[in-house]
Amino acid sequence: MQKTLIKYHLFFLAGIWCIVQIVAWLRFGIVLKGESQKYILEAEYFWQHYKFSEPKYIFYSVYITIQLIFNKTGLGFTGIYLFQLALNLFSIYSFNKLCNQVFSNRIIAFASTLLLILCYPWQSWTTHLYTESVFLSLVMIFTYLFLKPSKSKTEQWWTWLLLLLVLLARPTGMLIIPIAGAHYLARFVQERKWLSFSVFGLGCIVALALLLNYAMRGEGEFDFMKPFIEEHIICGVATNSNSHPILPANGNSVQGLLEYIVRNPNHFTELAFKKLRAFFGMTREYYSGGHNMYLVLFFYPLYLLGIFGVFDKTRQRWLIIQYCLGMILIFSISVVLTCDDWLNRFIMPIVPFIILMAAMGIEKLGRLTFNKSERNS
């Protein structure tokens, strides 16, 4: 069975991917409403004025550039949709390559890729002309190249180019900085290069702080204090209670955010718990019962298996585990410091890493079961 799987697995996966994408297209079509209008209008503004209407759009510049290229070459929104499909397919291929790198058992690698393809909330963003689909694909492709044990010079250049594209695809792209930084810091510690460790570590902290402060200069979704003032669990939905937190004078900054947390530990902790529950729980009161049931049945077993997979003693995998945990942790913290999305968009970047950890849990469970049956026989 394994030999047959190795020979035909990519064709089978591609077939299932096509079915999922056709279903998504039949349900949504090409979505031009909502947030997509922001990027369509901003691309036109940039074409006319050769600058962004607001500084914050630098963090969306990759997608705005894509809008410009396809619209001005006459390929239009259909071209953008097809580009998102192609990038999504390549990201699935990259995930499959990563799984084959992690697991010696090709069936587990195949099942992991199949799970990501069948993850409808992750796949359906290809139909939306938002930043999500491109961002999710870029993160996955970057991850595969970044974690590849040995890279050619060309692949190294592609890795850093992809990191730059991730940073400019969505504001949350800056969260990759501490993940990538931690990888190199661990290497410097292992090699006892303390000067390199200090300089590189300080550089990462300064770069992240500068980017965060720059982002916080904006308004709307970049007003980082608003979710705490109005007690947003879901972004844009105020749940004002009778609590009156002590607010810093210059709240919308890294310093102001830290000051708020220190001065209001109970208020911050209560909101943090509610946000994490919404983030990982994923169910919503405005979803149908069937939709919520699908989310519970698909994701909750993955969480349990992922927790089991964390305790994998295989030293070779520890770098992969650290990366997965780092991604899950940093995106969770970002929601704690802001708010969760109405449509569960903010958890999507970490879905492949949850699946990867769950696959490690499945493999470990199978190993334990096999050893137990051997002892009994």
C-alpha positions in Angstrom: 0.0 0.0 0.0 2.8 2.4 0.9 4.6 1.9 -2.5 1.3 2.6 -4.3 0.8 5.7 -2.2 4.3 7.0 -2.9 3.7 6.6 -6.7 0.2 8.2 -6.9 -0.2 10.3 -3.8 0.4 13.6 -5.5 -2.2 12.9 -8.2 -4.8 11.9 -5.6 -4.1 14.9 -3.4 -4.3 17.2 -6.4 -7.7 15.7 -7.3 -9.1 16.2 -3.8 -7.7 19.8 -3.8 -9.5 20.4 -7.1 -12.8 19.2 -5.6 -12.4 21.3 -2.5 -11.6 24.4 -4.6 -14.6 23.8 -6.9 -16.9 23.5 -4.0 -15.6 26.7 -2.5 -16.0 28.5 -5.8 -19.5 27.2 -6.3 -20.4 28.4 -2.9 -18.7 31.9 -2.8 -17.7 32.8 -6.4 -15.0 35.4 -6.5 -15.7 37.5 -3.4 -15.2 41.3 -4.1 -17.2 42.5 -1.1 -16.1 43.5 2.4 -12.4 43.9 3.0 -11.5 43.3 -0.7 -12.8 46.8 -1.5 -10.1 48.3 0.7 -7.3 46.8 -1.5 -9.0 47.4 -4.8 -9.5 51.1 -3.9 -6.0 51.4 -2.4 -4.4 49.9 -5.6 -6.2 52.5 -7.7 -5.1 55.3 -5.3 -1.5 54.2 -5.6 -1.7 54.1 -9.4 -3.0 57.7 -9.5 -0.9 59.2 -6.8 2.3 57.0 -6.6 1.9 56.7 -2.8 -0.4 55.0 -0.3 -3.3 56.9 1.1 -2.2 56.0 4.7 1.2 54.7 5.9 -0.3 51.5 7.3 -0.8 50.2 3.7 2.9 49.4 3.5 2.0 46.3 5.5 -0.4 45.3 2.7 1.8 46.4 -0.2 2.4 42.8 -1.6 -1.3 42.3 -2.1 -1.9 45.9 -3.4 0.9 45.2 -5.9 -0.8 42.0 -7.0 -4.0 43.9 -7.5 -2.2 46.5 -9.6 -0.3 44.0 -11.8 -3.4 41.9 -12.7 -5.8 44.8 -13.1 -3.5 46.9 -15.3 -2.5 44.0 -17.5 -6.2 43.3 -18.2 -6.2 39.9 -16.3 -8.5 41.4 -13.7 -10.1 39.8 -10.7 -10.2 36.4 -12.4 -6.4 36.5 -12.8 -5.9 37.3 -9.1 -8.2 34.4 -8.2 -6.2 32.0 -10.4 -3.0 33.4 -9.0 -4.2 32.7 -5.5 -5.2 29.2 -6.5 -1.8 28.5 -8.0 0.0 29.9 -4.9 -2.3 27.8 -2.6 -1.5 24.6 -4.6 2.2 25.3 -4.3 1.9 25.9 -0.6 0.1 22.5 -0.3 3.0 20.9 -2.2 5.5 22.7 0.2 3.5 21.3 3.2 3.7 17.8 1.7 7.4 18.1 1.2 7.8 19.3 4.8 5.7 16.4 6.1 7.9 13.9 4.1 10.9 15.6 5.7 9.5 15.2 9.2 7.9 11.7 8.9 9.6 8.5 7.6 6.2 7.0 7.3 4.8 8.3 4.0 1.2 7.4 5.0 1.3 9.9 7.9 2.8 12.5 5.6 0.0 11.8 3.1 -2.7 12.0 5.7 -1.4 15.2 7.1 -1.5 16.9 3.7 -4.9 15.5 3.0 -6.1 17.0 6.3 -4.9 20.5 5.3 -6.6 20.1 1.9 -9.8 19.1 3.6 -9.6 22.0 6.1 -12.3 24.0 4.4 -11.9 27.2 6.5 -8.2 27.3 5.4 -8.9 26.5 1.8 -11.9 28.7 1.1 -9.9 31.9 1.4 -8.7 31.4 -2.2 -12.1 32.7 -3.4 -11.8 35.9 -1.4 -9.7 38.8 -2.8 -8.5 39.5 0.7 -4.8 39.3 1.8 -5.5 36.0 3.6 -5.0 33.4 0.8 -1.7 34.9 -0.4 -0.4 35.4 3.2 -1.3 31.8 4.3 0.5 30.4 1.2 3.6 32.6 1.6 3.9 31.6 5.3 3.7 27.9 4.4 6.2 28.1 1.5 8.6 30.2 3.6 8.4 27.6 6.4 9.3 24.7 4.1 12.4 26.5 2.8 13.3 27.9 6.2 13.2 24.5 7.9 14.9 22.6 5.0 18.1 21.1 6.5 20.3 22.0 3.6 19.7 24.8 1.1 21.4 25.8 -2.0 22.5 29.5 -2.5 19.4 30.0 -4.7 17.1 28.5 -2.0 18.7 30.7 0.7 18.0 33.8 -1.4 14.4 32.7 -2.0 14.0 32.1 1.8 14.9 35.7 2.6 12.9 37.1 -0.3 9.8 35.1 1.0 10.4 36.5 4.5 10.3 40.0 3.1 7.1 39.2 1.2 5.5 37.7 4.3 6.3 40.9 6.3 4.7 43.1 3.7 1.7 40.8 2.9 -0.2 41.4 6.2 0.7 43.3 9.5 0.9 39.9 11.3 3.8 39.0 9.0 6.0 40.8 11.5 5.3 38.0 13.9 7.6 35.8 11.9 10.6 37.9 13.0 10.8 36.4 16.6 10.3 32.9 15.2 13.0 33.2 12.6 15.2 35.0 15.2 14.8 32.3 17.8 16.0 29.7 15.3 19.3 31.6 14.8 19.7 32.5 18.4 19.5 28.8 19.3 22.1 28.0 16.8 24.4 30.8 18.2 24.0 29.3 21.7 24.8 25.9 20.4 27.9 27.2 18.7 28.8 29.4 21.7 28.9 32.5 19.6 27.8 34.9 22.3 28.7 38.2 20.5 26.6 37.1 17.5 23.8 36.0 19.9 23.8 39.4 21.6 23.9 41.6 18.4 21.4 39.5 16.5 19.0 39.2 19.5 19.1 42.9 20.1 18.6 43.6 16.4 15.5 41.4 16.3 14.0 43.1 19.4 14.7 46.6 18.0 13.3 45.7 14.6 10.1 44.2 16.0 9.6 47.2 18.4 10.1 49.7 15.6 7.6 47.9 13.3 5.0 47.6 16.1 5.3 51.3 17.0 5.1 52.3 13.4 1.9 50.1 13.0 0.4 51.6 16.1 0.7 55.1 14.7 -2.3 54.3 12.5 -6.0 54.2 13.4 -8.8 51.7 13.0 -7.4 48.2 13.2 -4.1 49.7 14.2 -5.5 51.3 17.4 -4.2 48.6 19.7 -5.7 50.1 22.8 -9.3 50.2 21.5 -9.9 46.5 22.1 -9.0 46.9 25.7 -11.0 50.1 26.2 -14.2 48.8 24.6 -13.4 45.1 25.6 -13.4 43.5 22.2 -13.3 39.8 22.2 -14.3 39.7 18.5 -12.8 42.6 16.6 -15.3 45.5 16.1 -17.8 44.1 18.6 -17.7 46.0 21.9 -18.7 44.2 25.1 -18.4 47.1 27.5 -18.7 46.0 31.2 -18.7 48.1 34.4 -14.9 47.8 34.7 -12.8 50.9 34.5 -9.2 50.1 33.6 -6.5 52.6 34.2 -5.4 53.8 30.8 -1.9 55.2 30.0 -1.6 58.7 28.5 0.1 57.4 25.3 -1.8 54.2 25.1 -1.3 53.2 21.4 2.4 52.3 21.6 4.4 49.3 22.8 5.2 51.2 26.0 1.6 52.2 26.5 0.4 48.6 26.0 2.9 47.3 28.6 1.9 50.0 31.0 -1.8 49.0 30.6 -1.0 45.4 31.3 1.0 46.2 34.5 -1.6 48.5 35.9 -4.6 46.4 35.0 -3.5 42.7 35.5 -7.0 41.4 36.4 -8.8 43.2 33.5 -6.1 42.1 31.0 -6.2 38.5 32.2 -10.0 38.2 32.0 -10.0 39.6 28.5 -7.0 37.4 27.5 -8.8 34.2 28.6 -12.0 35.1 26.6 -10.0 35.9 23.5 -8.1 32.7 23.7 -11.3 30.8 24.2 -12.8 32.4 21.0 -9.5 31.9 19.1 -9.0 28.2 19.7 -12.7 27.4 20.4 -13.6 28.8 16.9 -17.3 28.3 17.4 -19.6 31.3 17.1 -23.2 31.9 18.3 -24.0 33.3 14.8 -22.8 30.2 13.0 -25.2 27.4 12.3 -25.3 24.3 14.5 -23.8 22.2 11.6 -21.0 24.7 11.1 -20.0 24.7 14.8 -20.2 20.9 14.9 -17.8 20.7 11.9 -15.3 23.0 13.7 -15.5 21.0 16.9 -15.1 17.6 15.2 -12.3 18.7 12.9 -10.2 20.9 15.2 -10.6 19.6 18.7 -9.2 16.2 18.1 -6.2 17.9 16.4 -5.6 20.0 19.6 -5.5 16.8 21.8 -3.3 14.9 19.4 -1.0 18.0 19.0 -0.5 18.2 22.8 0.3 14.5 22.8 2.8 15.1 19.9 4.7 17.9 21.7 6.3 15.3 24.0 8.1 13.6 21.1 11.6 12.6 22.3 13.0 12.4 18.7 15.9 14.9 18.9 15.9 15.4 15.1 12.4 16.8 15.3 12.9 19.2 18.1 13.7 22.1 15.8 10.4 21.5 13.9 8.5 21.2 17.2 10.0 24.5 18.5 9.0 26.2 15.3 5.4 24.9 15.4 5.1 25.8 19.1 6.6 29.3 18.4 4.1 30.0 15.6 1.2 28.8 17.7 2.4 30.8 20.7 3.2 34.1 18.9 -0.1 34.2 16.9 -2.0 33.4 20.1 -0.3 36.3 21.9 -1.1 38.6 19.0 -4.8 37.8 19.5 -4.5 38.4 23.3 -3.0 41.8 22.6 -5.7 42.7 20.0 -8.8 40.7 19.4 -10.1 37.7 17.5 -11.7 37.8 14.0 -15.4 37.5 13.2 -14.7 34.7 10.7 -11.7 32.9 12.4 -9.2 34.4 10.0 -6.5 34.9 12.7 -6.1 31.3 13.5 -5.6 30.2 9.9 -1.8 30.8 9.7 -1.2 28.3 12.5 -3.5 25.6 11.2 -0.8 23.7 9.2 1.4 23.6 12.4 -1.5 22.3 14.5 -2.0 19.5 11.9 1.8 18.8 11.9 1.8 18.5 15.7 -1.3 16.3 15.6 0.4 14.0 13.0 3.3 13.6 15.4 0.8 12.7 18.1 -0.8 10.1 15.8 2.6 8.6 14.9 3.5 8.4 18.6 0.2 6.8 19.5 0.7 4.3 16.7 4.2 3.5 18.0 3.0 3.0 21.6 0.1 0.8 20.4 2.5 -1.3 18.2 5.0 -1.7 21.1 2.2 -2.7 23.5 0.9 -5.4 21.1 4.4 -6.7 20.6 4.9 -7.1 24.3 1.6 -8.8 24.7 2.4 -11.3 22.0 
